[in-house]
């Protein structure tokens, strides 16, 4: 307005004629009338008023152009906001409709599942924690939105996930990148001005050292997160049944080790397995033990329950790779003593390393310890005193808990942890390494080697002598070092009872009395509960399985139900037949008595006893004579 007033004043100055040109439009199609501009000015005599007018005109044009540009930007931002609101409204409507219609929720959730086919790359300098195996139950798979790649025996659908820690992190990184891409826009990128400003800051001699220290702390925090199970923090509210730290045997997590882990994972347990064969071959640990690792299982991979090895692609290699043979142990006992002791020290350090890095929610919930063969020996000797009440229970599979060739000293055959932790010992009577008959331990002791001369083949004697508060020994009839081959369908209800009623595991035979099917699986051999209330240890004999172990529990239940129905029908039919026989015998006896009575009695005597005997019509045959007599008259 001030400029317009100034221009009106300038018009009062006598000047040549003016014309009114059209200016550029304002906004959308709006026209602005400009003040009169001189049509022609003689170049030889410029007017000061004219020059001032032209300068003001240029400033006005610039202002109008800036105003037009800002108006267009405002219009674009408004259109973008409207589109964003419409899109958010549409997403909200889809969510509401999916919540009201059940089947669509599952379909929408499956669309966000992280596929195992995504490209992943192992990080450099893999640690024991990076290669630790995770068996995630169904609830954990849903929490992470992972694609299941594992199932249990006889299951058609896959609902578990098995992989290593670094593989889980790599898959979740894809999920994180997808989320970042959805919320990142071009406007949030650094402008050229901000980039130049940042470069100038980095050249500041006082600020640069501070930024270096900040970056170092950031890298340290990232490394500490990598060296912990921070990836499992999301499972805090998944309400998992529990956590098992499992120690595999001397051949790695294969054969029965893998079967037991997926069996327990199918019960809702989180299973964590430090893999002693996954160290890189070029490292010092890899020189001790190493196997080539198989890639992550895809969703359509064949993961047969009875497959011997699903994790490794090569045989074992390293200085600590051994095969226990009686003649080798007898030939050089000191060498084997040293090797078994080093193996134990290595395995116990792995357990301490894993437990120290568990998430807080796992520590507050408590953990179970378990192992098979060499891992069972490690769990037996493991000193868990420092963890207090963290350990809920321990199970020792395919190890006799005795002083034998596997334990260099007599003290190594004893429990090294707390005696008030419920302990479960599982071993077969035909175990080829630690059994009481024809085993490596028995042969070594009988031929002058080291070990207890009176091996019993189970941990009952050790637990009673040490005064274990709660213990159970399951002696599997004809069971071998791989109990799944002979008693797989017994281990399932056994582990289920152990994780549910850990403190009362010593009276399993009483607990199972409520179910005739389970009660038939065990037979009481010996117990100390009746004599010593502070040491309740029980030995149960487990007969050979009635049904093949390749059958699932559902199939066995159906067969048992059919047999029970058939047996009940046979019993019912037997009762009916017996009752019918009694009735038939009673009727036969009654007919015989009636016939004899009829034979001995006369008609006159029968008439005398009949009230209607003297009735004329009631006389058999007399009424004919009576009729003839009266008809004649």
C-alpha positions in Angstrom: 0.0 0.0 0.0 2.8 2.4 0.8 4.3 1.7 -2.6 1.0 2.3 -4.3 0.6 5.7 -2.5 4.1 6.6 -3.5 3.2 5.8 -7.1 0.0 7.9 -7.0 2.1 10.9 -5.8 4.5 10.4 -8.6 1.7 10.5 -11.1 1.1 14.2 -10.2 4.5 15.0 -11.6 4.1 16.1 -15.3 5.5 13.3 -17.5 4.8 11.8 -20.8 1.8 9.6 -21.5 1.6 6.1 -19.6 0.3 2.7 -20.6 -0.8 -0.1 -18.3 0.8 -3.5 -19.1 -0.5 -6.8 -17.6 1.6 -8.4 -14.8 2.0 -12.1 -14.2 -1.0 -13.7 -12.6 -1.2 -14.1 -8.8 -2.2 -17.6 -7.6 -4.5 -19.3 -10.0 -5.7 -16.9 -12.8 -5.8 -13.8 -10.7 -4.8 -10.5 -12.4 -3.3 -7.5 -10.8 -3.5 -4.0 -12.2 -0.2 -2.3 -12.2 0.4 1.4 -11.8 1.0 3.3 -15.1 4.4 2.9 -16.5 5.9 5.3 -19.0 5.4 4.2 -22.6 8.6 5.8 -23.8 11.3 7.8 -22.1 13.8 9.7 -24.1 17.2 8.0 -23.5 18.9 11.3 -23.5 16.9 12.9 -20.7 16.1 10.3 -18.0 13.5 11.4 -15.4 14.4 10.7 -11.7 10.8 10.0 -10.9 10.7 7.5 -13.7 13.7 5.6 -12.5 12.4 5.4 -9.0 9.1 4.2 -10.4 10.8 1.4 -12.4 12.8 0.3 -9.3 9.6 0.1 -7.2 8.0 -1.8 -10.1 10.8 -4.4 -10.1 10.5 -4.9 -6.3 6.7 -5.4 -6.7 7.2 -8.0 -9.4 9.7 -9.9 -7.2 7.2 -9.8 -4.3 4.4 -11.1 -6.5 6.5 -13.9 -7.8 7.5 -15.0 -4.3 3.9 -14.8 -3.2 2.9 -17.0 -6.2 5.6 -19.6 -5.4 4.7 -19.7 -1.7 1.0 -20.1 -2.6 1.8 -23.0 -4.8 3.8 -24.7 -2.1 1.0 -24.2 0.4 -1.4 -25.7 -2.0 0.9 -28.7 -2.5 1.3 -29.3 1.2 -2.5 -29.1 1.7 -3.0 -31.7 -1.0 -0.4 -33.9 0.6 -2.0 -33.6 4.0 -5.4 -34.4 2.5 -4.0 -37.5 0.8 -2.3 -38.6 4.0 -5.5 -38.2 5.9 -7.4 -40.2 3.3 -4.8 -42.9 3.4 -4.8 -43.1 7.2 -8.6 -43.2 7.2 -8.6 -46.1 4.7 -6.0 -48.0 6.8 -8.1 -47.4 9.9 -11.2 -48.8 8.2 -9.2 -51.9 7.1 -8.0 -52.5 10.6 -11.5 -52.2 12.0 -12.9 -54.5 9.4 -10.1 -57.0 10.0 -10.8 -56.9 13.8 -14.5 -57.6 13.3 -13.8 -60.5 10.9 -11.6 -63.2 12.4 -10.2 -65.0 9.3 -8.9 -61.8 7.8 -6.7 -61.1 10.8 -4.7 -64.2 10.1 -4.4 -63.4 6.4 -3.2 -59.9 7.1 -0.7 -61.2 9.7 0.7 -63.7 7.3 1.3 -60.9 4.8 3.7 -59.3 7.2 5.7 -62.5 8.0 9.5 -62.4 7.5 10.4 -65.0 5.0 13.4 -67.3 5.5 14.2 -66.8 1.8 15.4 -63.3 2.4 19.2 -62.7 1.7 21.2 -62.7 5.0 24.9 -62.4 5.5 26.8 -63.6 8.5 28.7 -60.9 10.4 32.5 -60.9 10.8 34.2 -62.5 13.7 31.3 -64.8 14.8 31.2 -65.5 18.5 29.8 -68.4 20.4 26.7 -66.3 21.1 26.2 -65.5 17.4 26.1 -69.2 16.5 24.0 -70.2 19.5 21.0 -72.2 18.3 17.5 -71.0 19.2 14.4 -73.2 19.2 11.5 -70.8 19.2 8.0 -72.0 20.2 4.8 -71.0 18.4 4.2 -67.9 20.6 7.7 -66.6 20.0 7.3 -67.1 16.2 4.1 -65.1 16.2 5.8 -62.3 18.3 8.6 -62.0 15.8 6.4 -62.5 12.7 8.8 -65.2 11.5 8.1 -67.8 8.9 8.0 -71.2 10.7 10.5 -73.8 9.5 10.2 -76.6 12.0 7.6 -79.0 13.4 7.4 -82.0 15.8 7.0 -85.7 15.1 3.9 -86.4 13.0 2.9 -82.7 12.6 1.9 -81.7 9.1 2.1 -77.9 9.6 5.3 -76.1 10.8 4.8 -73.8 13.7 8.3 -73.5 15.3 11.4 -71.7 14.1 15.0 -73.0 14.5 18.0 -71.0 13.6 21.1 -69.2 15.0 21.1 -65.9 16.8 22.8 -64.1 14.0 20.3 -65.4 11.5 17.4 -64.2 13.7 19.0 -60.7 13.9 19.5 -60.6 10.1 15.9 -61.4 9.5 14.7 -58.9 12.0 16.9 -56.3 10.3 14.9 -56.7 7.1 11.8 -56.0 9.1 13.3 -52.9 10.7 14.5 -51.6 7.3 11.0 -52.0 5.9 9.5 -50.0 8.7 12.1 -47.2 8.2 11.3 -47.0 4.5 7.6 -46.6 5.2 8.2 -43.6 7.5 11.1 -41.9 5.7 10.3 -39.2 3.1 12.4 -37.0 0.9 11.7 -34.0 3.0 13.4 -35.6 6.0 16.7 -36.0 4.1 19.5 -33.6 4.9 19.6 -30.5 2.6 22.7 -29.3 0.9 22.9 -26.4 3.4 22.7 -28.8 6.4 25.4 -31.0 4.8 27.8 -28.1 4.3 27.1 -27.1 7.9 27.8 -30.6 9.2 31.1 -30.8 7.3 32.1 -27.4 8.7 31.3 -28.7 12.2 33.4 -31.8 11.7 36.4 -29.7 10.8 36.1 -27.9 14.2 39.3 -29.0 16.2 37.4 -28.8 19.5 34.2 -30.7 18.4 35.9 -33.4 16.4 37.5 -35.3 19.4 34.1 -35.3 21.2 32.4 -36.7 18.2 35.0 -39.5 18.0 34.4 -40.4 21.6 30.6 -40.4 20.9 31.1 -42.8 17.9 33.3 -45.0 20.0 30.7 -45.3 22.7 28.0 -46.0 20.1 30.1 -48.8 18.7 30.8 -50.2 22.2 27.1 -50.2 23.0 26.3 -52.0 19.7 29.0 -54.6 20.4 27.6 -55.2 23.9 24.1 -55.7 22.5 25.6 -58.1 20.0 27.2 -60.1 22.8 23.9 -60.5 24.7 20.5 -62.0 24.0 19.0 -58.5 23.5 17.2 -59.9 20.5 15.0 -61.9 22.8 13.7 -58.9 24.8 10.6 -58.8 22.6 9.5 -62.2 24.1 9.0 -60.7 27.6 5.2 -60.5 27.2 4.8 -63.7 25.1 4.1 -65.8 28.2 6.3 -68.6 27.2 6.2 -71.8 29.4 9.9 -71.5 30.3 13.5 -71.5 29.1 15.9 -74.5 28.8 19.7 -74.2 28.4 20.6 -77.4 26.7 24.1 -78.9 26.4 24.5 -81.2 23.4 26.6 -84.4 23.1 30.1 -84.9 21.8 28.9 -85.0 18.2 27.0 -81.7 18.2 23.3 -80.9 18.2 22.3 -83.8 16.0 20.6 -87.2 16.3 18.7 -87.4 19.7 20.0 -83.9 20.7 18.0 -82.2 17.9 15.0 -84.5 18.5 14.8 -83.7 22.2 15.2 -79.9 21.6 12.4 -79.8 19.1 10.3 -82.1 21.3 10.6 -79.7 24.3 10.2 -76.6 22.1 6.9 -78.1 20.9 5.7 -78.0 24.5 6.0 -74.2 24.5 9.6 -73.9 25.9 12.3 -71.6 24.6 15.4 -73.8 24.0 18.9 -72.2 23.8 21.7 -74.4 22.7 25.3 -73.2 22.6 26.9 -75.0 19.6 30.5 -76.1 20.3 31.1 -77.1 16.7 30.1 -73.7 15.1 33.4 -71.9 15.8 35.1 -70.6 12.6 37.7 -73.1 11.5 40.5 -70.5 11.5 40.0 -69.6 15.1 41.6 -71.3 18.1 38.3 -72.7 19.3 37.6 -73.9 15.8 40.9 -75.9 15.8 39.5 -77.8 18.8 36.1 -78.6 17.3 34.5 -77.7 14.0 31.8 -78.8 11.5 30.6 -77.1 8.4 27.2 -75.5 9.1 24.1 -76.0 7.1 22.1 -72.8 6.0 18.9 -71.7 7.6 16.0 -74.1 6.9 13.4 -72.7 4.5 9.7 -73.1 5.1 9.4 -75.9 2.5 12.6 -77.8 3.6 12.4 -81.4 4.6 12.9 -81.6 8.3 12.0 -85.2 9.1 12.0 -85.9 12.8 14.0 -89.1 12.4 16.7 -87.5 10.2 20.1 -87.9 11.8 21.6 -84.5 11.1 19.9 -81.3 10.1 22.5 -78.8 11.2 25.9 -79.8 9.7 27.2 -80.7 6.3 30.5 -82.3 7.2 31.9 -84.6 9.8 33.6 -83.5 13.0 37.2 -82.2 12.9 39.6 -80.9 15.6 41.8 -81.9 18.5 38.9 -82.5 20.8 37.0 -84.7 18.4 37.0 -88.3 19.8 35.3 -91.6 19.7 35.1 -93.4 23.0 36.4 -96.9 22.6 37.4 -99.2 25.5 40.7 -100.3 24.0 41.8 -96.7 23.3 41.0 -95.6 26.9 42.9 -98.6 28.3 45.9 -98.0 26.1 46.5 -94.4 27.2 44.2 -93.5 30.1 46.0 -90.3 31.1 45.6 -88.9 27.6 41.8 -89.5 27.8 41.6 -88.1 31.3 43.2 -84.9 30.2 41.0 -84.6 27.1 37.8 -85.3 28.9 38.7 -82.7 31.5 39.5 -80.1 28.9 36.2 -80.9 27.2 34.4 -80.3 30.5 36.1 -77.0 31.1 35.2 -75.8 27.6 31.6 -76.8 27.9 31.1 -75.3 31.4 32.6 -72.0 30.2 30.0 -72.0 27.4 27.2 -72.5 30.0 28.5 -69.6 32.2 28.9 -67.4 29.1 25.3 -68.0 28.0 23.7 -67.7 31.4 25.5 -64.4 32.1 23.9 -62.8 29.0 20.3 -63.9 29.3 17.6 -61.2 29.2 16.3 -60.0 32.5 12.8 -61.4 32.0 14.4 -64.9 31.6 16.4 -64.4 34.8 13.3 -63.4 36.7 11.4 -66.4 35.4 14.2 -69.0 36.0 15.8 -71.6 33.7 16.1 -75.3 33.3 19.4 -77.0 32.6 19.6 -80.2 30.5 22.1 -82.2 28.5 22.8 -85.5 26.7 25.9 -87.7 26.9 28.9 -85.2 27.1 26.5 -82.4 27.8 24.8 -84.5 30.5 28.3 -85.0 32.1 28.7 -81.2 32.0 25.4 -80.5 33.6 26.2 -83.1 36.3 29.5 -81.4 37.2 28.4 -77.9 36.6 28.8 -75.6 39.6 25.6 -73.5 39.7 26.1 -72.3 43.3 26.7 -68.7 42.1 23.2 -68.5 40.4 21.2 -69.2 43.6 17.5 -69.9 42.9 17.9 -69.2 39.1 18.1 -72.9 38.3 14.6 -74.5 38.5 15.6 -78.0 37.6 18.1 -80.1 35.7 17.8 -83.3 33.6 20.7 -85.6 32.8 20.2 -87.9 29.8 22.3 -90.8 28.7 24.9 -90.5 31.5 25.1 -92.6 34.7 26.3 -89.9 37.1 29.1 -92.2 38.3 32.8 -92.3 38.5 33.8 -93.9 35.2 36.1 -93.4 32.2 34.3 -90.1 31.4 35.1 -88.5 34.8 38.8 -88.4 35.5 38.5 -88.3 39.3 36.0 -89.8 41.7 34.8 -86.3 42.7 34.0 -85.6 39.0 31.4 -88.3 39.1 29.3 -86.3 41.7 26.9 -83.5 41.3 28.8 -80.2 41.3 25.8 -77.9 41.8 23.2 -77.3 44.5 21.6 -80.4 46.0 18.2 -78.9 46.4 17.6 -78.6 42.7 15.2 -81.3 41.4 17.2 -83.7 39.3 16.0 -86.1 36.6 18.3 -88.9 35.4 17.3 -90.8 32.2 19.4 -93.8 31.0 18.9 -97.1 29.3 19.8 -100.5 30.6 21.6 -101.2 27.3 23.5 -97.9 27.1 26.6 -98.8 25.1 28.7 -96.2 26.9 27.5 -95.9 30.5 25.1 -98.9 31.0 25.6 -101.6 33.7 26.2 -104.3 31.1 28.6 -104.6 28.2 29.3 -100.8 28.1 32.6 -98.9 27.6 32.6 -97.9 31.3 32.0 -101.5 32.4 34.7 -102.9 30.2 37.3 -100.2 31.2 36.8 -100.9 34.9 36.8 -104.7 34.5 40.1 -104.6 32.6 42.1 -102.5 35.1 41.1 -99.1 34.0 39.9 -96.3 36.2 36.3 -96.0 37.4 34.0 -97.4 40.1 34.2 -101.2 40.3 30.5 -101.4 41.2 28.8 -99.5 38.4 25.0 -99.5 38.7 24.4 -97.7 35.4 22.3 -94.9 36.8 22.6 -92.0 39.3 20.4 -93.3 42.1 23.4 -94.3 44.3 25.1 -90.9 43.7 22.0 -88.9 44.5 21.3 -90.8 47.7 24.9 -90.6 48.9 25.0 -86.8 48.3 21.6 -86.3 49.8 19.7 -84.8 46.9 16.5 -83.4 48.1 14.4 -84.3 45.0 15.4 -86.8 42.4 14.1 -89.3 39.9 15.9 -92.0 38.0 14.2 -93.6 34.9 15.8 -96.8 33.9 14.7 -97.6 30.3 14.3 -101.3 29.6 16.5 -102.3 26.6 17.2 -98.6 26.1 20.4 -97.6 24.3 22.5 -94.4 24.2 19.9 -92.8 21.9 16.7 -93.2 24.0 14.4 -91.7 21.3 14.8 -94.9 19.3 13.3 -97.0 22.0 11.4 -94.7 24.3 10.5 -91.6 22.4 6.8 -91.7 23.4 7.8 -92.1 27.1 10.1 -89.0 27.1 7.3 -86.8 25.9 5.0 -87.2 28.9 8.1 -87.4 31.2 9.4 -84.0 30.1 5.9 -82.5 30.2 5.6 -83.6 33.9 9.1 -82.5 34.7 8.5 -78.9 33.5 5.0 -78.8 35.1 5.6 -80.5 38.5 9.3 -80.2 38.9 9.4 -80.3 42.7 7.1 -83.4 42.8 9.0 -85.3 40.1 10.2 -87.9 42.7 6.6 -89.2 43.0 5.8 -89.4 39.3 4.4 -92.9 39.7 1.8 -91.5 42.1 1.0 -88.5 39.8 0.4 -90.8 36.9 -2.0 -93.1 38.8 -4.8 -90.7 37.7 -4.3 -91.8 34.1 -4.2 -95.6 33.4 -2.3 -95.1 30.2 0.5 -93.2 31.9 0.5 -95.4 35.0 1.2 -98.4 32.7 4.5 -96.8 31.5 6.4 -97.0 34.8 7.0 -99.5 37.6 8.3 -98.5 41.1 11.7 -100.1 41.9 12.9 -98.2 44.9 12.4 -95.0 46.8 13.9 -93.3 49.8 10.9 -91.0 50.6 9.5 -93.4 53.2 12.7 -93.4 55.2 14.1 -89.9 54.7 11.9 -86.9 54.2 15.0 -84.7 53.4 16.2 -87.0 50.6 13.4 -88.1 48.2 14.9 -90.1 45.4 13.0 -92.7 43.4 13.9 -95.3 40.8 11.3 -96.2 38.2 11.6 -99.1 35.7 10.2 -98.2 32.3 9.2 -101.3 30.3 9.6 -101.5 26.5 7.1 -99.5 24.6 4.0 -101.3 23.5 3.6 -99.3 20.4 6.3 -98.3 17.8 8.0 -95.0 18.6 7.5 -93.7 15.1 3.8 -93.4 15.9 2.6 -90.1 17.4 0.9 -89.7 20.7 -2.4 -88.9 18.9 -2.2 -92.1 16.9 -1.5 -94.1 20.0 -4.3 -92.4 21.9 -6.7 -93.4 19.1 -5.5 -97.0 19.1 -5.7 -97.1 22.9 -9.2 -95.6 22.8 -10.3 -98.2 20.2 -8.8 -101.0 22.3 -10.5 -99.7 25.4 -13.8 -99.5 23.6 -13.3 -103.0 22.2 -12.4 -104.3 25.5 -15.3 -102.6 27.2 -17.6 -104.1 24.6 -16.2 -107.6 25.1 -16.7 -107.2 28.9 -20.2 -106.0 28.4 -21.0 -108.9 26.0 -19.5 -111.4 28.4 -21.7 -110.1 31.2 -24.8 -110.3 28.9 -23.8 -113.8 27.8 -23.3 -114.9 31.5 -26.7 -113.4 32.4 -28.4 -115.1 29.5 -26.8 -118.4 30.4 -28.1 -118.1 34.0 -31.6 -117.4 32.7 -31.4 -120.3 30.3 -30.2 -122.6 33.0 -33.0 -121.4 35.3 -35.7 -122.0 32.6 -34.3 -125.4 31.8 -34.4 -126.4 35.4 -38.0 -125.0 35.8 -39.2 -127.0 32.7 -37.6 -130.2 34.1 -39.2 -129.7 37.5 -42.6 -129.0 35.9 -42.3 -132.0 33.7 -41.5 -134.3 36.7 -44.3 -132.8 38.7 -46.8 -133.4 35.9 -45.6 -136.9 35.4 -46.1 -137.8 39.0 -49.4 -136.1 39.6 -52.9 -137.5 38.5 -55.8 -135.5 36.9 -58.1 -136.2 39.9 -55.7 -134.9 42.3 -55.1 -131.9 40.1 -58.9 -131.3 40.1 -59.2 -131.5 43.8 -56.8 -128.7 44.2 -58.5 -126.5 41.6 -61.2 -124.1 42.8 -62.9 -124.6 39.5 -62.6 -128.3 39.4 -66.3 -128.9 40.1 -67.4 -126.4 37.5 -69.0 -128.3 34.7 -67.5 -126.3 31.9 -64.1 -126.5 33.6 -64.1 -130.3 33.6 -61.8 -131.4 30.8 -63.8 -133.8 28.6 -66.9 -134.1 31.0 -68.8 -131.3 29.4 -69.2 -133.4 26.2 -71.0 -136.2 28.3 -73.1 -133.6 30.1 -74.2 -132.1 26.7 -75.2 -135.5 25.3 -77.2 -136.4 28.5 -79.2 -133.2 28.5 -79.8 -133.1 24.8 -81.5 -136.5 25.0 -83.9 -135.4 27.6 
